Amino acid sequence: MEFRVLGPVGAWRGDAEVALDGAKQRTVLAALLLAEGRTVPDTRLCELLWGERPPATFAAQLYNYVSRLRKYLGAEVDIARQWSGYQIRIGAAQLDLDEFERLAETGREALRDGRYAEAAERLHAALSLWRGPALSNVTEHLAAAETHRMAELRMAVLESRIEADLRLGRHVRLVPEITQLVAEHPLHEGLRGHLMTALLHCDRQADALAVYHEGRRVLADELGVDPGPLLTEAYRSILAGPPAPAVVAEPSWHGVRPAMLPPGVADFAGREEELSGLLRVLTAEPTARPPVAVVTGMAGVGKSTLALHAAHLTRGAFPDGQLYADLGRASGNAVEPYDVLGWFLRSLGHAEAAIPKGLDERVRLYRSQLAGRRLLVMLDGTADYAQVCPLLPGDPGCQVIVTSRLRMPELAGATSIEVGTLDRRQALALLGRIIGAQRIAEEADAAERIVELCGRLSLGVRVAGSRLLARPHWSLGYLADRLADERYRLDELRLGSMDVRERLDSSYHQLADLGQLALRRLALLRTPAFPSWCTAEVLGVSRHAGEEVGEHLVDARLLEIVESDGGRRQRFRFHDLVRVFAREKADQADRVLVAGAGALSAVGS
């Protein structure tokens, strides 16, 4: 049996999770496990379960929780009554926290002795036991009492692991990870010192000095103190001159290094949470399989912009290059994996004559070429899993970003990053990045009207800002008035290759005929949201068939779910621009019917 507290609390017997009743029962189990064999008094368990207001029947309820735990865990684990409390003895069972502390201690010992490769291996193994925030499914009272301590345990080991990796010369791949950690923990001097060291060894002395001065400012503003000895010593090392060679140099492939990423956007704004999640995937340590991040959302929401921004931020972590393919988003036609593999192999240095003719042979050669290397592969605008599968590397040193309107559940183990519309602050920030903060300040109300009329869709705001930039004589109020007329709104949101209507049209044409008909008819409903059974009503089909069509519209990101009762009762709504687009399609369909009827009438006469 195995007990886990480094993430959601649970018990496992082999590969099967032991069914526990809920947060309170998991709280009792976690409290006993964290006591490390000591007796936990009833009063303490009561506080961890109910806080300062326990029920009158708390003693009986606590007894029931313990009794059920004994039943579920069986004879392998002994939960004994000791005076006015309980004690757990797990015998031969394992606790992930014990294994974490064992690996951490052996890793630190190796670090002290100068066995850096062994230290890094042990410390990486220790951190891999964490499956998210510790104790994530217990009561708030136990979480408040223990999660800070657990987070500090992890942070201490993370610092040691970073030190071991720095000793091994892994500076380039560490910079993105430590940069993210410093952003999350700006007062942590140890992390800031490690970042300065990594930047210095990457010949980025100016950036390292900037990190120090930023840390000094934050410490003064937040705590009113100067940097401590660790940060001060790192600063002096930078001023002393170029660093000594790394203790151990990382092996790196010295062949052709592809650099296929398109340029990112200079005016990227917002998306702090999504960017943080994506950076965590891209800077994760290699495991048994390549980490994959699937960035999903509706057309025009900014998936590719986010993915490219993260890819450029982490370029230093991929010394063997970056591969990129637009799998059909720009053209609207899906690109075959066979053709993409040809592009990739040519970028990796293969002559045309040396590239195999069969798909399977191309896949094998591609994966062989990536073995032992650290590359980033970005697959943009993916239509489905079948298009992605042949393009996945086999080597865990490579990382993959997939952008798609679909969620790709077939990609087992992938991290899904959902990109929604911008919030008001982010939308105004993006508009300000494009046209300048001064114009926003001068017409604040009009700026808010513009971003709302664009539905806070990233592409819509970007087109509106670009039009204002191209026409400096336009006021923001004038553009807002033009956007206010639904009949011409999508015409206004088009500039060069940036076209909201075109992006929505590509989603629309991927629907079956019944889905297109449902979208047109549902858009004519005069209500912000509507129940799922409306789909069946407007189509004149069974409720089951209507629900299937509705789910397909949600999958295509042309409808949003605003309320769901486990799938039984759901309410849908349109994004404002999707509703405008769908009503256009309905109007076009009506005109075709009228024209067809007129032609038939003329023939009949």
C-alpha positions as CSV (number, residue, x, y, z in Angstrom):
1,M,0.0,0.0,0.0
2,E,1.1,3.5,-0.7
3,F,-0.1,6.8,0.9
4,R,0.2,10.1,-0.9
5,V,0.1,13.6,0.5
6,L,2.3,15.5,-2.0
7,G,-0.7,16.5,-4.0
8,P,-4.2,15.2,-3.5
9,V,-4.3,13.0,-0.4
10,G,-5.0,9.4,-1.2
11,A,-4.2,5.7,-0.5
12,W,-3.3,3.2,-3.2
13,R,-3.2,-0.5,-3.2
14,G,-1.1,-1.5,-6.2
15,D,-2.5,0.4,-9.2
16,A,-5.9,0.9,-7.6
17,E,-6.9,3.9,-5.6
18,V,-8.6,3.1,-2.3
19,A,-12.1,4.8,-2.3
20,L,-12.3,7.4,0.6
21,D,-15.4,9.2,1.5
22,G,-14.5,12.9,1.1
23,A,-12.4,15.8,2.4
24,K,-13.0,15.2,6.1
25,Q,-12.0,11.5,6.0
26,R,-8.9,12.4,3.9
27,T,-8.1,15.1,6.5
28,V,-8.1,12.5,9.3
29,L,-5.8,10.2,7.3
30,A,-3.5,13.1,6.4
31,A,-3.3,14.4,10.0
32,L,-2.4,10.9,11.3
33,L,0.2,10.4,8.5
34,L,1.9,13.8,9.1
35,A,2.2,13.0,12.8
36,E,5.0,10.5,12.0
37,G,3.8,7.9,14.4
38,R,2.8,10.2,17.2
39,T,-0.7,10.2,18.7
40,V,-3.0,13.0,17.5
41,P,-5.4,14.1,20.2
42,D,-9.1,14.2,19.5
43,T,-9.1,17.9,20.2
44,R,-6.5,18.5,17.4
45,L,-8.4,16.3,14.9
46,C,-11.5,18.2,15.8
47,E,-9.8,21.6,15.0
48,L,-8.5,20.3,11.7
49,L,-11.9,19.0,10.7
50,W,-14.2,21.9,11.8
51,G,-12.1,24.7,13.1
52,E,-13.4,26.7,16.0
53,R,-17.0,25.6,15.6
54,P,-17.3,21.8,15.9
55,P,-20.7,20.2,15.9
56,A,-22.1,18.8,19.1
57,T,-21.7,15.3,17.7
58,F,-18.1,15.8,16.8
59,A,-16.9,12.8,18.9
60,A,-19.3,10.4,17.2
61,Q,-18.5,11.7,13.8
62,L,-14.7,11.4,14.4
63,Y,-15.2,7.8,15.5
64,N,-17.1,7.1,12.3
65,Y,-14.4,8.6,10.1
66,V,-11.8,6.5,11.8
67,S,-13.9,3.3,11.7
68,R,-14.4,3.7,7.9
69,L,-10.7,4.4,7.4
70,R,-9.9,1.1,9.2
71,K,-12.4,-0.7,7.0
72,Y,-11.1,0.8,3.7
73,L,-7.4,0.4,4.6
74,G,-7.7,-3.2,5.9
75,A,-5.3,-5.1,8.1
76,E,-2.2,-3.7,6.4
77,V,-2.5,-0.5,8.5
78,D,-3.2,-0.1,12.2
79,I,-5.1,2.9,13.5
80,A,-4.9,2.5,17.2
81,R,-6.8,4.3,20.0
82,Q,-4.3,5.9,22.3
83,W,-5.7,7.7,25.4
84,S,-7.7,10.5,24.0
85,G,-6.4,10.4,20.4
86,Y,-5.4,8.1,17.5
87,Q,-2.1,6.8,16.1
88,I,-1.4,5.3,12.7
89,R,1.2,2.6,12.1
90,I,1.6,1.9,8.3
91,G,3.9,-1.0,8.6
92,A,5.4,-1.9,5.2
93,A,3.3,0.6,3.4
94,Q,5.0,3.6,1.8
95,L,4.4,7.3,2.3
96,D,5.5,9.6,-0.6
97,L,6.6,12.3,1.9
98,D,9.0,9.8,3.6
99,E,10.5,8.9,0.1
100,F,10.7,12.6,-0.7
101,E,12.7,13.4,2.4
102,R,15.0,10.3,1.9
103,L,15.8,11.3,-1.6
104,A,16.2,14.9,-0.6
105,E,18.7,14.1,2.1
106,T,20.8,11.8,0.0
107,G,20.8,14.4,-2.8
108,R,22.0,17.1,-0.4
109,E,24.7,14.9,0.9
110,A,25.9,14.2,-2.6
111,L,25.8,18.0,-3.3
112,R,27.9,18.7,-0.2
113,D,30.4,16.0,-1.3
114,G,30.7,17.4,-4.8
115,R,29.0,14.5,-6.5
116,Y,26.9,16.9,-8.6
117,A,25.4,14.5,-11.1
118,E,24.2,12.1,-8.4
119,A,22.9,15.1,-6.4
120,A,20.9,16.4,-9.4
121,E,19.5,12.9,-10.1
122,R,18.3,12.4,-6.5
123,L,16.9,15.8,-6.1
124,H,15.1,15.7,-9.5
125,A,13.6,12.3,-8.3
126,A,12.5,13.8,-5.0
127,L,10.7,16.7,-6.7
128,S,9.0,14.4,-9.3
129,L,7.0,12.9,-6.4
130,W,5.0,16.1,-6.1
131,R,1.7,15.9,-8.1
132,G,0.6,19.4,-7.4
133,P,0.1,21.5,-4.3
134,A,0.3,19.2,-1.2
135,L,-2.8,18.3,0.7
136,S,-5.0,19.8,-2.1
137,N,-8.2,17.9,-1.1
138,V,-8.4,18.3,2.7
139,T,-10.3,20.8,4.8
140,E,-9.2,24.4,4.8
141,H,-8.2,24.0,8.5
142,L,-5.6,21.3,7.8
143,A,-4.5,23.2,4.7
144,A,-3.9,26.4,6.7
145,A,-1.9,24.4,9.3
146,E,0.3,22.4,7.0
147,T,0.6,23.6,3.4
148,H,3.0,26.5,4.1
149,R,5.4,24.0,5.8
150,M,5.1,21.6,2.9
151,A,5.7,24.3,0.4
152,E,8.8,25.4,2.3
153,L,10.1,21.8,2.2
154,R,9.7,21.6,-1.5
155,M,11.2,25.1,-2.0
156,A,14.3,24.1,0.0
157,V,14.8,21.0,-2.2
158,L,14.2,22.9,-5.3
159,E,16.9,25.4,-4.4
160,S,19.4,22.5,-3.8
161,R,18.4,20.9,-7.2
162,I,19.0,24.2,-9.0
163,E,22.4,24.5,-7.3
164,A,23.3,21.0,-8.5
165,D,22.2,21.8,-12.0
166,L,24.2,25.0,-12.0
167,R,27.3,23.1,-10.9
168,L,26.7,20.8,-13.9
169,G,26.8,23.8,-16.2
170,R,23.1,23.6,-17.1
171,H,22.8,27.4,-17.1
172,V,21.0,27.9,-20.4
173,R,18.1,25.6,-19.6
174,L,17.8,26.9,-16.1
175,V,17.3,30.6,-17.0
176,P,13.6,30.3,-18.0
177,E,12.7,28.1,-15.0
178,I,14.4,30.4,-12.4
179,T,13.0,33.5,-14.1
180,Q,9.5,32.1,-13.6
181,L,10.3,31.2,-10.0
182,V,11.6,34.6,-9.2
183,A,8.5,36.2,-10.7
184,E,6.4,33.9,-8.3
185,H,8.7,34.6,-5.3
186,P,10.2,38.1,-5.7
187,L,11.4,38.2,-2.1
188,H,13.3,34.9,-2.3
189,E,17.0,36.0,-2.3
190,G,18.3,32.5,-2.9
191,L,16.4,32.0,-6.2
192,R,17.3,35.5,-7.3
193,G,21.0,34.7,-6.6
194,H,20.8,31.5,-8.6
195,L,19.2,33.4,-11.5
196,M,22.0,36.0,-11.5
197,T,24.6,33.1,-11.5
198,A,22.8,31.4,-14.5
199,L,22.6,34.6,-16.5
200,L,26.3,35.4,-15.8
201,H,27.3,32.0,-17.2
202,C,25.2,32.7,-20.3
203,D,27.2,35.9,-21.0
204,R,24.3,38.0,-19.9
205,Q,26.1,40.2,-17.3
206,A,23.8,43.2,-17.9
207,D,20.7,41.1,-17.3
208,A,22.2,39.6,-14.1
209,L,22.9,43.1,-12.8
210,A,19.3,44.1,-13.6
211,V,18.0,41.1,-11.6
212,Y,20.1,42.3,-8.6
213,H,18.9,45.9,-8.8
214,E,15.3,44.8,-9.2
215,G,15.7,42.5,-6.1
216,R,17.2,45.4,-4.1
217,R,14.2,47.6,-5.0
218,V,11.6,44.9,-4.1
219,L,13.3,44.2,-0.8
220,A,13.4,47.9,0.1
221,D,9.8,48.5,-1.0
222,E,8.3,45.5,0.6
223,L,10.4,44.9,3.7
224,G,12.5,48.0,4.1
225,V,15.8,46.0,4.1
226,D,18.9,45.7,2.0
227,P,19.9,42.5,0.2
228,G,21.4,39.8,2.4
229,P,24.9,38.2,2.2
230,L,23.8,35.6,-0.5
231,L,22.5,38.2,-3.0
232,T,25.4,40.6,-2.2
233,E,28.0,37.9,-2.9
234,A,26.3,37.1,-6.2
235,Y,26.5,40.8,-7.1
236,R,30.2,41.0,-6.2
237,S,30.9,37.9,-8.4
238,I,29.3,39.7,-11.4
239,L,31.4,42.8,-10.8
240,A,34.5,40.7,-10.5
241,G,34.4,39.7,-14.1
242,P,33.6,36.8,-16.4
243,P,32.8,33.5,-14.6
244,A,35.1,30.5,-14.5
245,P,34.2,27.6,-16.8
246,A,31.4,25.4,-15.6
247,V,32.4,22.3,-13.5
248,V,30.8,19.9,-16.0
249,A,29.8,20.9,-19.5
250,E,26.5,19.5,-20.7
251,P,26.7,17.5,-23.9
252,S,25.0,19.1,-26.8
253,W,24.4,18.1,-30.4
254,H,26.6,20.1,-32.8
255,G,24.7,19.5,-36.0
256,V,22.1,21.6,-37.8
257,R,20.0,23.6,-35.3
258,P,16.7,24.5,-36.9
259,A,15.2,27.9,-35.9
260,M,11.7,27.7,-37.5
261,L,9.7,29.8,-35.0
262,P,7.9,32.8,-36.6
263,P,8.5,36.1,-34.8
264,G,6.5,36.8,-31.7
265,V,4.4,39.9,-31.2
266,A,6.1,42.9,-29.5
267,D,2.9,44.1,-27.9
268,F,2.0,40.9,-26.0
269,A,-0.2,41.8,-22.9
270,G,-2.0,39.9,-20.2
271,R,-2.4,36.1,-20.0
272,E,-0.3,35.9,-16.8
273,E,-1.9,32.7,-15.5
274,E,-1.9,30.9,-18.9
275,L,1.7,32.0,-19.7
276,S,2.9,30.8,-16.3
277,G,1.3,27.4,-16.8
278,L,2.8,27.1,-20.3
279,L,6.3,28.1,-19.1
280,R,6.1,25.4,-16.4
281,V,5.5,22.7,-19.1
282,L,8.2,24.0,-21.3
283,T,10.9,24.2,-18.6
284,A,9.9,20.9,-16.9
285,E,12.7,18.3,-16.5
286,P,12.6,15.3,-18.9
287,T,10.5,12.4,-17.7
288,A,9.6,9.1,-19.4
289,R,7.8,10.9,-22.3
290,P,8.1,14.4,-24.0
291,P,6.0,17.0,-22.1
292,V,3.1,18.2,-24.3
293,A,1.1,21.4,-23.7
294,V,-2.2,21.8,-25.6
295,V,-3.3,25.4,-25.9
296,T,-7.0,25.5,-26.7
297,G,-9.7,28.1,-27.2
298,M,-12.0,29.6,-29.8
299,A,-10.9,31.1,-33.1
300,G,-9.1,34.5,-32.7
301,V,-8.7,34.2,-28.9
302,G,-4.9,34.4,-29.1
303,K,-3.7,30.8,-28.8
304,S,-0.9,31.1,-31.3
305,T,0.2,34.5,-29.9
306,L,0.5,33.0,-26.4
307,A,2.2,29.9,-27.6
308,L,4.8,31.8,-29.7
309,H,5.5,34.2,-26.8
310,A,6.2,31.3,-24.5
311,A,8.3,29.6,-27.1
312,H,10.5,32.6,-27.6
313,L,10.9,33.2,-23.9
314,T,12.2,29.6,-23.5
315,R,14.4,29.4,-26.6
316,G,17.5,29.2,-24.4
317,A,16.2,26.0,-22.8
318,F,16.4,24.2,-26.2
319,P,20.0,24.4,-27.4
320,D,19.3,22.0,-30.3
321,G,16.7,24.3,-31.9
322,Q,13.0,24.8,-32.6
323,L,10.7,23.2,-35.1
324,Y,7.5,24.9,-36.2
325,A,4.6,24.0,-38.5
326,D,1.3,25.8,-39.2
327,L,-1.0,22.8,-39.7
328,G,-3.7,24.6,-41.6
329,R,-4.9,27.5,-39.5
330,A,-3.6,30.2,-41.9
331,S,-4.9,28.5,-45.1
332,G,-7.9,26.8,-43.7
333,N,-6.8,23.5,-45.2
334,A,-5.3,20.8,-43.0
335,V,-1.7,20.0,-43.8
336,E,-0.8,16.3,-44.0
337,P,1.8,15.0,-41.4
338,Y,3.7,13.5,-44.3
339,D,4.5,16.9,-45.7
340,V,5.3,18.4,-42.3
341,L,7.8,15.6,-41.7
342,G,9.5,16.5,-44.9
343,W,9.8,20.1,-43.8
344,F,11.2,19.1,-40.5
345,L,13.7,16.6,-41.9
346,R,15.0,19.1,-44.4
347,S,15.4,21.7,-41.5
348,L,17.4,19.0,-39.6
349,G,19.9,18.9,-42.5
350,H,18.6,16.0,-44.6
351,A,18.9,16.4,-48.4
352,E,15.7,15.8,-50.4
353,A,17.0,12.6,-51.8
354,A,17.7,11.2,-48.3
355,I,14.1,11.7,-47.1
356,P,12.1,8.5,-47.2
357,K,9.0,8.3,-49.4
358,G,6.8,6.4,-46.9
359,L,5.0,8.0,-43.9
360,D,6.2,5.4,-41.4
361,E,9.8,5.6,-42.6
362,R,9.7,9.4,-42.2
363,V,8.3,9.1,-38.6
364,R,11.1,6.7,-37.7
365,L,13.8,8.9,-39.2
366,Y,12.4,12.0,-37.5
367,R,12.2,10.4,-34.1
368,S,15.7,9.0,-34.5
369,Q,17.1,12.4,-35.4
370,L,15.5,13.9,-32.2
371,A,16.9,11.2,-29.9
372,G,19.3,12.6,-27.4
373,R,18.5,16.2,-28.3
374,R,16.6,19.0,-26.6
375,L,14.3,20.7,-29.1
376,L,11.0,22.5,-29.0
377,V,8.3,21.4,-31.4
378,M,5.4,23.8,-32.0
379,L,2.4,22.4,-33.9
380,D,0.1,25.4,-34.6
381,G,-3.6,25.3,-35.7
382,T,-4.0,21.5,-35.3
383,A,-7.2,20.0,-36.7
384,D,-7.2,16.7,-34.7
385,Y,-5.1,14.1,-32.9
386,A,-4.4,12.1,-36.1
387,Q,-2.6,15.1,-37.5
388,V,-0.5,15.5,-34.3
389,C,0.4,11.9,-33.5
390,P,3.1,11.2,-36.2
391,L,4.8,14.6,-35.3
392,L,5.3,13.8,-31.6
393,P,9.0,13.2,-30.7
394,G,9.9,10.0,-29.0
395,D,12.7,11.5,-26.8
396,P,11.7,13.0,-23.4
397,G,14.3,15.8,-23.9
398,C,12.0,17.4,-26.5
399,Q,8.9,19.5,-25.6
400,V,5.8,20.1,-27.7
401,I,3.3,22.9,-27.9
402,V,0.0,22.1,-29.8
403,T,-2.5,24.9,-30.5
404,S,-6.0,23.8,-31.5
405,R,-9.6,24.6,-31.1
406,L,-10.1,21.1,-29.8
407,R,-9.1,19.9,-26.4
408,M,-7.2,16.8,-27.7
409,P,-8.2,14.3,-24.9
410,E,-6.4,11.5,-26.9
411,L,-3.0,13.1,-25.9
412,A,-2.6,11.2,-22.7
413,G,-0.7,13.1,-20.0
414,A,-0.8,16.4,-21.9
415,T,-1.3,19.6,-20.0
416,S,-4.3,21.5,-21.3
417,I,-4.2,25.3,-21.2
418,E,-7.5,26.9,-21.8
419,V,-7.4,30.4,-23.4
420,G,-10.5,32.4,-22.9
421,T,-11.4,35.9,-23.9
422,L,-9.4,38.7,-22.3
423,D,-10.7,40.3,-19.2
424,R,-11.4,44.1,-19.3
425,R,-8.0,45.0,-17.8
426,Q,-6.1,42.8,-20.2
427,A,-8.1,43.9,-23.3
428,L,-7.5,47.6,-22.5
429,A,-3.8,46.8,-21.8
430,L,-3.5,45.2,-25.3
431,L,-5.2,48.1,-27.0
432,G,-2.9,50.5,-25.1
433,R,0.2,48.6,-26.2
434,I,-0.9,49.0,-29.8
435,I,-2.1,52.6,-29.9
436,G,-0.3,54.1,-26.8
437,A,-1.5,54.7,-23.3
438,Q,-2.1,58.4,-24.0
439,R,-4.9,57.8,-26.5
440,I,-6.5,55.4,-24.0
441,A,-6.3,57.9,-21.2
442,E,-7.8,60.7,-23.4
443,E,-10.9,58.6,-24.4
444,A,-11.2,56.0,-21.6
445,D,-15.0,55.5,-22.1
446,A,-14.6,55.0,-25.8
447,A,-11.7,52.5,-25.3
448,E,-13.9,50.4,-23.0
449,R,-16.7,50.5,-25.6
450,I,-14.3,49.3,-28.3
451,V,-13.0,46.3,-26.3
452,E,-16.5,45.3,-25.3
453,L,-17.8,45.6,-28.9
454,C,-14.9,43.3,-29.9
455,G,-16.1,40.8,-27.3
456,R,-12.7,41.2,-25.6
457,L,-11.5,38.7,-28.3
458,S,-7.8,39.1,-28.7
459,L,-7.8,39.2,-32.5
460,G,-10.7,41.7,-32.5
461,V,-8.9,44.1,-30.1
462,R,-5.7,43.7,-32.1
463,V,-7.5,44.6,-35.4
464,A,-9.3,47.5,-33.8
465,G,-6.0,48.8,-32.4
466,S,-4.2,48.4,-35.7
467,R,-6.9,50.3,-37.6
468,L,-6.6,53.2,-35.1
469,L,-2.8,53.1,-35.4
470,A,-3.2,53.3,-39.2
471,R,-5.6,56.1,-39.0
472,P,-4.3,58.5,-36.3
473,H,-6.9,61.1,-37.3
474,W,-9.7,58.7,-36.1
475,S,-10.9,59.2,-32.6
476,L,-11.6,56.2,-30.4
477,G,-15.2,57.3,-30.2
478,Y,-15.6,57.3,-34.0
479,L,-14.4,53.7,-34.3
480,A,-16.6,52.7,-31.4
481,D,-19.6,54.1,-33.2
482,R,-18.7,52.2,-36.4
483,L,-18.4,49.0,-34.4
484,A,-21.7,49.5,-32.7
485,D,-23.7,48.7,-35.9
486,E,-23.8,44.9,-36.0
487,R,-24.4,44.8,-39.7
488,Y,-20.9,46.1,-40.4
489,R,-19.0,45.1,-37.2
490,L,-17.2,42.2,-38.8
491,D,-16.3,44.4,-41.8
492,E,-14.6,46.7,-39.3
493,L,-12.7,43.9,-37.7
494,R,-10.7,43.1,-40.8
495,L,-7.2,44.4,-41.7
496,G,-4.9,42.6,-44.1
497,S,-4.4,39.0,-43.0
498,M,-6.2,39.7,-39.6
499,D,-9.8,38.9,-40.2
500,V,-12.2,37.9,-37.5
501,R,-14.9,36.7,-39.9
502,E,-12.4,34.5,-41.8
503,R,-11.3,32.8,-38.6
504,L,-14.9,32.1,-37.5
505,D,-15.7,31.0,-41.0
506,S,-13.0,28.3,-40.9
507,S,-14.7,26.9,-37.7
508,Y,-18.1,27.1,-39.3
509,H,-17.1,25.1,-42.4
510,Q,-15.7,22.3,-40.3
511,L,-19.3,21.6,-39.1
512,A,-21.6,19.1,-40.6
513,D,-24.7,20.6,-42.4
514,L,-26.9,20.0,-39.4
515,G,-24.4,21.9,-37.2
516,Q,-24.3,24.8,-39.5
517,L,-28.1,24.9,-39.6
518,A,-28.3,24.8,-35.8
519,L,-25.8,27.6,-35.5
520,R,-27.8,29.9,-37.8
521,R,-31.1,29.2,-36.2
522,L,-29.9,29.4,-32.6
523,A,-28.3,32.8,-33.3
524,L,-31.8,34.2,-34.0
525,L,-33.0,33.5,-30.5
526,R,-33.5,36.8,-28.6
527,T,-32.0,35.7,-25.3
528,P,-28.4,35.8,-23.9
529,A,-28.4,32.2,-23.0
530,F,-30.7,29.2,-23.8
531,P,-31.1,25.6,-22.6
532,S,-29.6,22.7,-24.5
533,W,-33.0,21.4,-25.6
534,C,-33.5,24.5,-27.8
535,T,-31.1,22.9,-30.3
536,A,-33.5,20.0,-30.8
537,E,-36.4,22.4,-31.1
538,V,-34.9,24.6,-33.8
539,L,-33.8,21.6,-35.8
540,G,-37.0,19.6,-35.3
541,V,-35.1,16.5,-34.2
542,S,-35.1,14.3,-31.1
543,R,-33.7,15.7,-27.9
544,H,-30.8,13.2,-28.0
545,A,-29.9,14.2,-31.5
546,G,-30.1,17.9,-30.6
547,E,-27.8,17.5,-27.7
548,E,-25.2,15.8,-29.9
549,V,-25.3,18.7,-32.3
550,G,-25.0,21.1,-29.4
551,E,-22.0,19.3,-28.1
552,H,-20.3,19.5,-31.5
553,L,-20.9,23.3,-31.5
554,V,-19.2,23.5,-28.1
555,D,-16.3,21.4,-29.3
556,A,-15.9,23.7,-32.3
557,R,-15.9,26.7,-29.8
558,L,-18.9,28.3,-31.5
559,L,-21.0,27.9,-28.4
560,E,-20.1,28.3,-24.7
561,I,-21.5,26.4,-21.8
562,V,-22.6,28.8,-19.1
563,E,-24.3,26.3,-16.8
564,S,-24.2,22.5,-16.5
565,D,-25.7,20.0,-14.1
566,G,-23.4,17.1,-14.7
567,G,-24.4,17.2,-18.4
568,R,-28.1,16.6,-17.7
569,R,-29.2,20.3,-17.8
570,Q,-27.1,22.7,-19.7
571,R,-27.4,26.3,-20.9
572,F,-25.5,27.6,-23.9
573,R,-24.6,31.1,-25.1
574,F,-22.8,32.7,-28.0
575,H,-19.8,34.9,-27.9
576,D,-21.0,38.3,-29.1
577,L,-18.9,38.1,-32.4
578,V,-20.0,34.5,-33.0
579,R,-23.6,35.5,-32.7
580,V,-23.1,38.4,-35.2
581,F,-21.3,36.0,-37.6
582,A,-24.0,33.3,-37.3
583,R,-26.8,35.9,-38.0
584,E,-24.9,36.9,-41.1
585,K,-24.9,33.3,-42.2
586,A,-28.6,33.0,-41.4
587,D,-29.3,36.1,-43.5
588,Q,-27.2,34.8,-46.4
589,A,-29.0,31.4,-46.3
590,D,-32.4,33.2,-46.4
591,R,-31.3,35.3,-49.4
592,V,-30.3,32.0,-51.2
593,L,-33.7,30.5,-50.4
594,V,-35.5,33.6,-51.7
595,A,-33.4,33.7,-54.9
596,G,-34.0,30.0,-55.4
597,A,-37.7,30.3,-54.9
598,G,-37.8,33.3,-57.4
599,A,-35.9,31.2,-60.0
600,L,-38.4,28.3,-59.6
601,S,-41.3,30.8,-59.9
602,A,-39.9,32.2,-63.1
603,V,-39.4,28.7,-64.6
604,G,-43.0,27.8,-63.6
605,S,-44.4,30.9,-65.3
